[in-house]
Amino acid sequence: MSTLNQLRASAYRIRRHAVRMGAVQGQGYIGQALGYADVLAVAYCHALNLRPSDPEWDGRDRFLLSHGHYAIAFYAALIEAGFIDEEELFTYGGDDSRLPMSGMATYTPGMEISGGSLGLGLPIAIGIALGLRHQHNPAIVYNSMSDGELNEGSTWEAAMIASHYQLSNLICLVDINNMQADGPSSKVMAFEPLADKWAAFGWHVQRVDGNDLAAVLNAFDTARQLLDPKPRVILFDTLMGKGVPFLEARDKNHFIRVEPQEWAQAISALDQAKPEGA
């Protein structure tokens, strides 16, 4: 369990780790990493029951990275949580690295699935949640996904199934940054009213500012402690590039390429807002 100040420090370090990895390749899904860092800080430094020294521990909570292109953000969280040494970030995307540019479970300790084909994480999470229930294992399954996955029919089929089986051990985390490869998510395929849709499918729904750490913390705690047989979903509205003003302002920041000197500028921007104790 971490205090709010400790979580702010963790979110800062997650952002910084991600930018340093992006600098190794000169490109990457940095906008998502910066925007989602607060959610990952609460997940990995507060909510999840894990043993970094034993990633395969049966009692662990399962965190599924359905949006595999968020791997750079995920690795940054694994570094912060102690699964991976910080020095390993310099291998990001390289030959024989345990940190490939898209998440692969066979490579990285702490990664449960090979995500990336959007819309598959939630169906897999349902299978795991059902299996844990049959084993009387109290672990929680977290499925992390993007708003772009709301375009996929498999997501909504899975949402219906999870409600039918009353999978109260399943928490779905949705990053709503309103950006995907083809443009703003809400214009590619309109998804509002999103909270009402999840509720209609039988889920307990929360929607919060994903860059407000106190709100994120409260949402996780509420989802975990809820005495309701429904599956739970938390919708996080986030800002792409959060913490680096010149990246926040970019119109197209789904996949970021920046000039070599801009990586140092991004680190400098994060350091200027470095929280106490980080």
C-alpha positions in Angstrom: 0.0 0.0 0.0 1.4 3.4 -1.0 0.5 6.9 0.0 -0.6 9.4 -2.6 2.8 11.1 -2.5 4.5 7.8 -3.1 2.2 7.1 -6.0 3.0 10.5 -7.5 6.7 9.7 -7.3 6.0 6.3 -8.9 4.0 7.8 -11.8 6.8 10.3 -12.4 9.4 7.5 -12.6 7.2 5.4 -14.9 6.9 8.4 -17.3 10.7 8.9 -17.1 11.5 5.2 -17.7 9.2 5.2 -20.7 10.7 8.3 -22.3 14.2 6.9 -21.7 13.2 3.7 -23.5 11.7 5.7 -26.4 15.0 7.5 -26.8 16.7 4.1 -27.3 14.7 3.5 -30.5 13.9 7.2 -31.3 10.2 6.4 -31.5 7.4 4.6 -29.8 4.0 4.8 -28.1 5.2 7.4 -25.7 2.0 9.4 -25.7 0.1 6.5 -24.3 2.8 5.8 -21.7 2.7 9.3 -20.4 -1.1 9.4 -20.3 -1.5 6.1 -18.6 1.3 6.3 -16.1 -1.0 7.3 -13.2 -3.2 4.3 -13.7 -0.2 2.0 -13.9 1.3 3.5 -10.8 -1.8 2.8 -8.7 -2.1 -0.7 -10.3 1.5 -1.8 -9.7 2.4 0.1 -6.5 -0.9 -0.2 -4.7 -3.6 -2.5 -6.0 -2.1 -5.6 -7.4 -1.1 -8.5 -5.2 2.2 -9.7 -6.7 5.6 -11.1 -5.9 8.2 -9.7 -8.3 10.7 -12.4 -7.2 8.2 -15.0 -8.2 6.2 -13.8 -11.3 4.4 -17.2 -11.7 3.1 -17.3 -8.1 -0.3 -19.0 -8.1 -1.8 -16.4 -5.8 -0.9 -13.4 -7.8 -3.4 -11.0 -9.3 -3.3 -11.2 -13.1 -2.8 -8.0 -15.2 -3.5 -8.6 -18.9 -2.1 -6.0 -21.3 -4.7 -6.4 -24.1 -3.4 -3.3 -25.9 0.1 -4.8 -26.6 1.4 -1.6 -28.1 1.3 -0.1 -24.6 4.3 -2.4 -23.8 6.6 0.5 -23.2 4.3 1.8 -20.5 4.0 -1.6 -19.0 7.7 -2.2 -18.9 8.2 1.1 -17.1 5.7 -0.1 -14.5 7.5 -3.4 -14.2 10.7 -1.6 -13.6 9.0 0.5 -10.9 7.5 -2.6 -9.3 10.8 -4.4 -9.2 10.2 -7.1 -11.9 12.9 -5.7 -14.1 16.2 -3.9 -13.4 16.2 -0.3 -14.5 19.4 -0.8 -16.6 17.5 -3.3 -18.8 15.5 -0.4 -20.3 18.4 0.4 -22.5 17.8 -2.9 -24.3 14.2 -1.9 -25.3 13.3 -3.1 -28.8 16.7 -4.6 -29.4 17.8 -8.1 -30.6 17.3 -10.7 -27.8 15.8 -8.1 -25.5 13.2 -9.2 -22.9 11.5 -5.9 -23.8 10.2 -6.1 -27.4 8.3 -3.2 -28.8 5.0 -5.1 -28.6 4.3 -7.2 -25.5 5.0 -10.9 -25.6 4.5 -13.1 -22.6 7.3 -15.5 -23.6 9.8 -12.8 -23.2 9.0 -10.6 -20.3 8.6 -11.6 -16.6 5.2 -10.4 -15.2 3.5 -10.3 -18.6 0.5 -12.6 -18.7 -0.5 -12.6 -22.4 0.9 -11.5 -25.8 -1.4 -8.7 -26.5 -1.8 -6.5 -29.6 -4.6 -8.1 -31.6 -7.1 -5.7 -30.2 -10.2 -7.1 -28.6 -8.7 -10.4 -27.4 -7.7 -9.4 -23.9 -11.1 -9.3 -22.3 -12.2 -12.7 -23.6 -9.0 -14.2 -22.3 -9.5 -12.4 -19.0 -12.9 -14.1 -18.7 -11.4 -17.5 -19.1 -8.8 -16.8 -16.5 -11.4 -15.4 -14.1 -13.6 -18.5 -14.5 -10.6 -20.8 -14.0 -9.6 -19.0 -10.8 -13.2 -19.2 -9.5 -13.2 -23.0 -10.1 -9.9 -23.2 -8.2 -11.3 -21.2 -5.3 -8.4 -18.8 -5.9 -9.2 -15.3 -4.6 -6.9 -13.5 -7.1 -8.3 -10.7 -9.2 -8.0 -10.4 -13.0 -7.3 -7.0 -14.4 -7.8 -6.5 -18.1 -6.2 -3.3 -19.5 -7.4 -2.1 -22.8 -7.8 1.0 -25.0 -10.7 2.9 -26.3 -9.8 1.7 -29.8 -10.8 -1.8 -28.7 -14.4 -0.6 -28.2 -14.6 -1.0 -32.0 -14.3 -4.7 -31.7 -17.3 -7.0 -31.5 -15.4 -9.5 -29.4 -15.1 -6.8 -26.6 -18.9 -6.5 -26.3 -19.5 -10.3 -26.6 -17.1 -10.7 -23.7 -18.7 -7.9 -21.7 -22.0 -9.8 -22.0 -20.5 -13.1 -20.9 -18.7 -11.6 -17.9 -22.0 -10.2 -16.7 -23.8 -13.5 -17.2 -21.2 -15.4 -15.1 -21.2 -12.6 -12.5 -17.4 -12.4 -12.6 -16.8 -10.2 -9.6 -13.1 -11.1 -9.7 -12.7 -9.3 -13.0 -11.8 -5.6 -13.3 -11.6 -4.0 -16.8 -9.5 -0.9 -17.1 -10.2 1.2 -20.2 -7.9 4.0 -21.3 -10.0 6.7 -23.1 -7.4 9.0 -24.7 -9.6 9.4 -27.8 -6.8 8.5 -30.2 -6.0 5.6 -32.4 -4.0 5.0 -35.5 -6.7 6.2 -37.9 -7.5 9.4 -35.9 -9.7 10.3 -32.9 -11.4 7.2 -31.5 -14.7 8.9 -31.2 -14.7 9.8 -34.9 -13.5 6.5 -36.1 -16.3 4.8 -34.3 -18.5 6.8 -31.9 -18.7 5.1 -28.5 -20.6 7.4 -26.2 -22.5 7.2 -23.9 -19.9 4.8 -22.8 -20.7 4.5 -19.1 -24.4 3.8 -19.9 -23.4 1.1 -22.4 -21.2 -0.8 -19.9 -24.0 -0.5 -17.3 -26.5 -1.8 -19.7 -24.3 -4.9 -20.2 -24.5 -5.5 -16.5 -21.2 -4.1 -15.2 -20.5 -1.9 -12.2 -19.1 1.3 -13.9 -16.9 4.1 -12.7 -15.6 6.9 -14.9 -12.8 9.1 -13.6 -10.0 11.5 -14.7 -7.2 9.0 -15.3 -4.6 11.7 -14.6 -6.0 12.6 -11.2 -4.1 10.2 -8.9 -6.5 10.5 -6.0 -9.5 9.7 -8.2 -7.6 6.7 -9.8 -6.7 5.4 -6.3 -10.3 5.7 -5.1 -11.6 4.0 -8.2 -9.3 1.0 -7.8 -10.2 0.6 -4.1 -13.9 0.8 -4.9 -13.7 -1.8 -7.6 -11.7 -4.2 -5.4 -13.8 -3.8 -2.3 -17.3 -3.8 -3.9 -19.7 -6.3 -2.5 -21.5 -6.9 -5.7 -21.5 -9.9 -8.0 -21.1 -7.7 -11.1 -17.8 -7.5 -13.1 -16.3 -4.0 -12.7 -15.0 -1.5 -15.3 -13.2 1.7 -14.7 -13.1 4.2 -17.6 -10.1 6.5 -17.4 -10.1 9.7 -19.4 -6.4 10.5 -20.0 -4.4 13.0 -21.8 -1.9 11.7 -24.4 1.7 12.9 -23.6 0.7 14.0 -20.1 3.6 15.8 -18.3 5.5 16.8 -21.5 3.7 20.0 -22.9 5.1 19.8 -26.4 3.8 16.2 -26.7 0.5 17.0 -25.1 -0.1 19.6 -27.8 0.6 17.4 -30.8 -2.5 16.6 -33.0 -1.2 13.2 -34.0 0.5 11.4 -31.1 -0.6 7.8 -31.4 3.0 6.8 -32.4 5.6 9.4 -31.7 8.8 10.2 -33.6 10.8 13.1 -32.3 14.0 14.7 -33.1 17.0 13.4 -31.1 17.4 16.5 -29.0 13.7 16.4 -28.1 14.1 13.3 -25.9 16.3 15.4 -23.5 13.7 18.1 -23.6 11.0 15.6 -22.6 13.1 14.4 -19.7 13.7 18.0 -18.7 9.9 18.7 -18.7 9.2 15.8 -16.5 12.1 16.7 -14.1 10.8 20.2 -13.8 7.6 18.8 -12.3 9.4 16.1 -10.2 7.3 15.4 -7.1 8.8 15.5 -3.6 10.4 12.2 -2.7 10.9 11.0 -6.3 
